[in-house]
Every structure is written in C-alpha cells, then in structure tokens.
Amino acid sequence: MRTTYSSLLGTVGLVSCHADGPQSTNRVFTTMYAITNVSITDVENGITIPGQTVIIVAEQIIQIGRQENVPIPPGTTVIEGEGLYLMPGLVDAHVHYYDAPIFGRLMIANGVLLVRDMGMPNEYILPLRDELNRGETLGPHMVTTGLILDGDPPLIPLISVGITSPDQGRTIVRQQAEAGVDSIKTYSRLDKSVFLAILDEAQKYDLPVAAHLPESVYLEDAAAAGLASSEHFNGFEKVIAKLLGEPARFYFVGQAADAGYLSRLGEVDPQELQAVYEQLGESVLTVCPTVVTFKTLTHISTIQGGSFPGSQYIAPGVFEMWKMLWAQQSDLPGFIWQNWMQMVVGLNQAGVPLMVGTDLMLPGIVPGFSVHEEMAIWQEAGIPAVDILRSATIVPAQFMGLGDRLGSVSAGKTASIVLVRGNPLIDIRNAQQIEGLFLRGQYFSSNDLNQLLLDAVNLSQSPTP
C-alpha cells in the first residue's frame, strides 16, 4: 500500500510520495528460527549473557536459554550466533515520519525498529502507524502524537492546530484521544493556562504529554504539573537564566531565541545546577535531547547546498521541505550543542531518564543513521555505553507503554531484535555493526539490509508519480 500525504502539501508544491516498490530479494520466510550460541545483551542489568539459544516462532521470542537446555524443533531455520551479540531494536524517540517508503528502509537497515512520531496530520499518520504496526507497510513499529497543539497562529500550520483558550485546549485533547493518538505534543506558542489545561486533560485520558516547551512556563513547573517528556533543550535556557539571577522571557519571539544562555553555562554554580537536575529526576519527566540536531545545524549552509553525508538517500521532496522550513536559518554556533551535551551528561548523572531521538525531518538528519550519530555524541561526551543503549531501547519502549513487548531481549517479547558483531555495552559504535535482524519475527540478513539501502537510493532518485 502506498502511504503519503502529498495531497496535504499540494498547496505548497511539494510531494513526498514513492511507491513502496518490491520487497528486498533473497528474503527467507519461515515461522520458526533458532539463534544458537549467541551472547544476549541484557540492557536492564547492563551485562552480556554468552552461550544462549533463542527460539523465535512467528513474531515472538518463545524461549531463551543455554544451548544444551533448549531443544530446537524440527524444521527450524538455524542462525549461528557465535561471536555475535543480540540486542533489542533501537529507537528513534523523535521523528516526523514524512517519506514512509524511504524512511522505513533506512530505519530497518540501521536497526531502528521503533519510532515515536512527534507531529504529523492525523489523517496521514494514524493510518500509517496502524499499517506499520500490522506489518503491512515496510518500516518500524510506531507510536504517534498526531497533530501538534500550539498557540494561535501555530508555528508549523501544516502539522499543528492553534489554540487560544484552556477550554479549547481541553476540547482538542479529547478529540485527539478519540482519534486514537498515543500521546499529546505541545509547542512553543501556547499560553501557560492553556498548556496546564492540556496537561490536566491529557492525564484524564492517560495520554502522556511531550513538549516542545512553551515559552510561557518554567521547565520545573511543567515537570511538577506532570509533563512526561521534554524535547530538545527547550526550557533549559530558562534554567540557566534563573540560576544566573536574570529575568526570563515568557513570550515567544522566535525559535531558540534564548539559546545564548547556553553560552553562559560555565557561569552557573555546578551544585545549584545539579540540584535542578535532581529536582527534575524526582518528577515523571523524561528528556529527549536530540543533540545531533544542533550539531548538524552548525553546517546548515553546506546542507542547503546539497552536500552532506547521506544525501543520496534524501528525495527531492524532502530536500524542498528542508528549504521551505529553514530558508532563513544560518549556521548555529557550536556552543549550543556542546554545552547542551554537557547538561545532558549532568541529567544522566542525576538519574533523569533520557531517550535517544533525532528530530528527523530537520535538515541534514538522515533516517536511521542519525540515531547512531546521536549515540556516538553521547559516548564521546562521557555517558557510559550501557546508559546510552538503555536510552535507545528499554527507556523509550517503557515510556511509550511498550515495555511488555519491546525494548529488551526476553522470552515472551516481540522478535524485533538486532544481531551485531561487537559488544554495544563496551562501545556504542558496535551497534552499527549489524549482521542481521528480526522485525516482528521476519529475518533480514546483512544482504537484505544492504538491499534496503540500495532500494532507498533508487526510490530517492526515481520520479514521484
């Protein structure tokens, strides 16, 4: 089935549609697999368990144990796991899933088997989510917020709704709940009273609220009110301003308008800052930093020229969307991502849950590959590989309410798991060394994954119908 929302974008002359195309060749279809003599990556306990056999039937892991204790049923396809590590599928916890045929192939090829879509029109993203989760469209598992809830006028009208009063905010939350979204996404222009009303109403429907934090509220207040996740560094500028004893601005003047406070991180008392982190750690808040976004935007002028790693995977419609969204953007200063990363290290040390996300659909963010870039940035900053892998697997899976099915390699869970050639608990870059993987119980060999990359290139270069 072809899934696009080209009709929505017709008014701006942009198209993001490709036929799904043929499935990768040389695929082996069977209902039973055994992975023998493999080392299990236990992300919850931060250890590897060698010499294990894993039995997969249909979509489910049904048994894990020592090879001598696990009989292999007749007719089972055996995959030799000696020297390999079996880890959970990776997660990109902040995407805007625009070009489904290409994005799906790139996600799978990079071992990214679950995504959280953070803002698309309901009529496009909800059917696509269901197709992905049923395995009808090639791509990862998905949860989604649907439309973004913003002030009026909204900053991104194509994927947002503008809200002017608390009552209207409550009504929109109810409508989103009835539509079947998995969570609620708020944005920068919301008034404080509207934002708090949205938080309150969403809690009645057990819908977590993820925020591109409105300029009208302190992050600490939002966390105390039940905010589930904070995206990017939004709100942390005000943390620095408050600790410096400077007045904060509670009205919107532009995206990242107060990012300059990040350059003054060194002026903040470390103990006072750590106390803020610990306060956040006592709330329900999870942070999705998307550091790779800000690092990539330090060379947006190069990206706008069409020269960047992974450009062969980017379809013209996506590139045109980048131009439209960031036409006036200049290169960001390096201190933004560097100092923000320092703060992420502090959040991790304080026990604040973190999720790996990339803000896919921003210029230069290449699906799947950017998850590995984000993880590498965290490791270079000093976050232990085991913590990074948790933030890319079990933490987001549990946050999304999928911890009973995804996020770890365990009997009874869905077989969306990845075989890699090196131990990712020692070096997170080993998560890129993919030998093969299962998605909902379907096996993709390394040849299959290479074919997905070739398919993505071909789709990106083919004319859109």
N, C-alpha and C positions, 0 to 999 in steps of 0.2 A: 504494500500500500504506500502511495506517495503522500508524504505529510509535509506541508509547508504553510506559511501564512502570507504568500505572495499577494493575495487579494487585499490584505490589510495595508501593505506597503505600496500598492499600485499608485496611490496618490502622490508618492514622492519618487516614483520611477525606479524603485529598487525591487529586485526579485531575489529570493533565496530559495530556489527550488531545483532539485535534481531528482531524477528517477532513482529509486533505491538501487537499481541495477542488479546484476546477478550476484548471488552469494559467492563467497570465496570458494575456489575449487579445492579438490583434494580433502574435503571435509569428511571425517568419519562419523557416521550417525549410528549410535547404539544406545542402549538403555542402561548398560552396566559397565563400569570401569573400576579398575583397581590400580592405585598408585602404590608401588611397592618400595620399601627401603628408603623412604623419604624422611627428611627432617622437618617436623612441624614447627612453624613459627608461632609460638604462643604469645600473642600480643598482650594479653591481660596480665600474665605473670612475667613477661619480659625474658623468656627463655626459649631455647630450641629443644625439641624432643626428637632424638635421632631414631633411625631404625623402625619407622612406622609404616603400616599399610593402611590405606584409606580406601574404603569401598563407597562407590557412588552409584546410586540407582535412580534413573530418571533425573530429576532436578535436585535430589537430596543426598547429602552425606549420611550414610546409614551406619557406618562403623569405622572406628579408628582404633588401632592397637598394634602391639608388637607383631612383626611379620609371622612369627611362629604360632601366634594365637588367633590369627584372623584367616579363616579359610576363604579361598577365592572361588566363587561359584562358577560352574561350567558355563562357557560362552562369554565370559567376561573379557573385555579388552584390557590388557595389562600395559601400564606405562611404568617403565623403570625409573625410579626416583633417586637412585644412588647418586650422591654428590649434589642433589638439588634441595631446595628449601620451599616448602609450601606455605604461602602466606595468604591472608584474606585479600580480596579485591580492594583496590584503592578507591578513595572517594574524592570527588571534587565538590566541596560543600558550597560553592558559589559560582553558578553558571547562569548564562542566559542562552538557552538551547535553541539557537537560531537556524542553523543549516543541518537538519537532522541526519540526512544520509552521510555527509562527510564527518560531522561531529561524532556520530556513533562509531564509525570505523576507526577514527583516531583514538577515541576513548578506549575501545577494546584493545587496540594494538598496543596501548600503553598500560594495560592492566587496570584502567579506571572503570570500575564496574558498578558504581553508584554515583549519582549526581543529585544535587539539590538545586533545582531551577529557582532563581530568585527574582523573577519578574518577566512575564510574558502574558499576552492576552489570553483570557480563559478559553475562548473558543478555539485557539490554536494549541495551547499547551496541555489542557486537561485530556483531550483525546489522544494526544501524542504520548503523554505519561502512561495512559492505560494500554496503548499499543506496545510500548516498550516493556512494561511490566508483565504483559501477557506473552512477550516474546514474538509478537507479530511484526515489529519493526526492529531492525538490527541496531542495537545500542545498549547502554547500561540500564540498570534499574533507575527509577526516578521518583523523587517527591518534588512538589512544586507549591509555590505561593500563589500562582496565578497573577492577577493584576497587582501592581504596586499601589499602596494608599499614600497619597501625597497631599500637600496643601493645594490651594487653587490660585493661579493655574499650576498644574503639575510640571515638573522639570522635564519629564520624558513622556509627552502625551500619548505616544503610540502604545505604551505598555502600562499606563497609570490612570488612576481616577483622582480627580481633585475633590477635596473635602473641606467644607467651610465651618462645620459645627460638630460638637460632640454627638448630637443625635444622629446626624448624617453618618458620622464615623461608625456608630453602633449599627446602623442600618446596613452599611456596606459590609461590615464584618459578618452579619447574619446572612447576607446574600452570598458572600464568599464561602461561608460554611455550607450553605445549601447547594452551592455549585460543586462542592466536593474537594476544595483545596486542602492541602496537608498542613499549611501554616499561613501566617499573615506576614506581609512585608510592608513596613512603613518607610517614609522617605523624608527628605531634609526640610520641606516647607511646612510641615504640619505644626499648628499651634499646640502648645503644651496641653491645654484642656482637651483638645481633640485626640492627641496622642494617648493621653492617660485613659480616655474613654475607650479607645480602640483596645488598649491593653486589657482593660477590665472586661469588655465584652468578649474578647477572644478567649479569655480564661473560662468563661461560661461554656464555651464550645470545645474546651481542651485543645485549642489551637495555639501552638507556640508563636510568639511574635518575634520576628527578626527585623532589626532596624538598621537602616542607613540613618543613624541617629538624627532626629530633628534638631535644628539649631536652637530650638526653644527650651531645651531641657539639659540638665547635667546628666552625665552618664550614670553617676552614683544614684541619682534619684530614679532614673529609669530602671536600673537594676533592682533597686529596693521595691519598685512597683511591679516587678515580675517579668521584666524583659528577658527573653530567652537567649537571644544571640545578638551580638553587636558586630557589624560588618566594617571592615577596613579600620582606619584609625579614627573614624568619626566619633567625637566626644572626648577623645584623649587629648585633643588640643586644649579643651577647657580644663581638663585635669591639671595640665601644666600651668595654665593661666592662674587657676585658683591657688596652686602651691606657690606661685610667684607673687601672690597678693595683688594681682591685676584684675580689673573688671572684665567679665566675659560679655560677649555679644550674644543676645538671644533672638536674633532675627537673621534671616537668610540674606546674604549679599553675593553669594557665588560659591561654587563647589571648591572645597578646600581653601576657603578664604583665610582661615586662621591657621593654616599649616605652618606658618612661620614660627609658631610657638614650639614646633618640634626642633627647630634650630637652637632653642634655648634649654634643651633637656639637661645639659650639663650644669645649669644654674640651679636646678632643683635639688633640695635636700634628699639624698637617697633613702633615708629612713622614712621620711614623710611620704615619698612616692611608694615605697614598699608597703606602707600602711594602707594606702589606697588600693593597691593590688590585693592585699589580704582582705580588705572590706569587700571587694568585688568577688573574691573567692568564696566568701560566706553567703553570697546570693546564689540564684539559679543561673546566673549569666554564663554563657559560653561565648568565646571571641573567635571570629573568623578573620584573620588579619590581612589576607591577600597581599603579602609583601611584594610578591612578584609583579603585581600590577604597577606599583610605584617605581620599582626598579626598571621595568620595561619602559615606562613613560619618561625616563630620563633621556631616551633617544627617540622620541616620537617623530622628530623631523626625518630621521632615517627611515622609520616605518612608513611614514606618509609618502616617501619616495619609492616604496615597494621593495626595499632591500632589507631583509631580516631573516633570521633562521626560521625555517618552516614556511616560508612564503609560498612554496609550491602547493601547500595544502589549502590555501585560502582562495575561495571562489571570488570572482569579481563582485558579486552582490554583497558579500561580507565586507570586502575592501571598500566598496562605496558607502556602506553603512558606517564604517570607521571614519571615513572622511566627513560624513554628514554630522556625526556625533561630536567629533573632536577637531572641527575645521579651524577653530581659533586657538587650539591648545599649543603651547610651546613646550620645549623640553623641561621636565620637572627637575629641580635641584636635587642632587644626590643625597643631601642630608635628610630628606623626607623618609626615604626607605631605610637608610642606615640607622637613623635614630629611632624610627618606629620599630625596627627589628630589635634594637636594644630593649625597648619596652616590652616586646613580645617575650624576650628571654626572661625579663622580670616577672611577667604574668605567669609564665610556665613555672618558675621557681616558687611562686606563691600558690601554686596549685589551681590556678584558674584554667578550666578546660578550654582547649584550643582545637580548632578544626582547620584542616588544610583546604583552602579554596583559592580560586584564581581570578574571579570576576571575568570569566570567559565572555567574550564579545567586546572587550576593550581592545584597542589597537595593539597588535603585537602578541597577544595572548593566543597561543596555538593549542587547540584542544588536546588534552592528554599529556602532551609534552610539558605543558606549563605546571602540571602537578609535580612532576619530578624536579622542575626548576625551583618551585616553592620549597619543597622538602630539602633540596641541596642548600638553599639560602639559610634555612633554619639550622642545619647542621654546621655550616660554616660559622654561624653566629654563636655556637656553643650549646645548642639544645641537643641532648643525647638522642641517638638514633631510635632507641626504643620509645621515647616520648613522641618523636615525630611520627613513627609508624602508628602508634595509638591514635594520634591526631588525624591520621589519614585512613583509619579503618574503624576501630571499635568506638571511639568517641563520637564521630558523626553518625555512625549507624545507630547508636543508642539515642543520640539527640533526636534523630528522625523517627524514633519509635520502631526501628527495625532490628534492634539488638538481638531479638529472638531468632532472626533469620540470617542476618548478615553481620560482618564486622570481625568475625573470628573463625578459625578452622575448628569446628566442633561437630560431633555427631548430632544429627537432627537439623542442622542448618542447611540453607540452600547452597548448592555447589557453585558458588561464584568465587573462585579461588585462583591463585596465580602461582605457578612454578617458576622459581628464579634460580640462577646459577651461583649466587653468593648470599651470604647471611645478611639480611637487611637490618638485623638488630646490632650489627657491628658497624656497618657503613650503609647509610640510607640510599646511597647511589646504587647499591646492589639491587634495589627494587626495579631498576631499569633493565636488568639482565634477564629478560623474560624468555624462558624456554618453551612455555606453553601455558594455557589457562583454560578454566572452565567458566562458562557464563550460563547460569541456570541449567547446569548439567551438560551443556554442549561443549565438546572439546575443540579447542583451537590450537593447532601445533604452531611451532615457530614459522613454518612455511605459510600457514594460514594467516598469521599475523602480518607477515611481510606482504602477502597478497592484499590484505586490507589497506595497507599503506599505499600500495600501487593503485588500488581502486580509488582511494581518496584523491590521489593526484589526478587520475583520469577524470573523476567527477568534477574536480575543481576547474579543469580546463575545458570541459565539454560545454557547449552552448546550452543555456537553460531553455526548456520548452515554453 
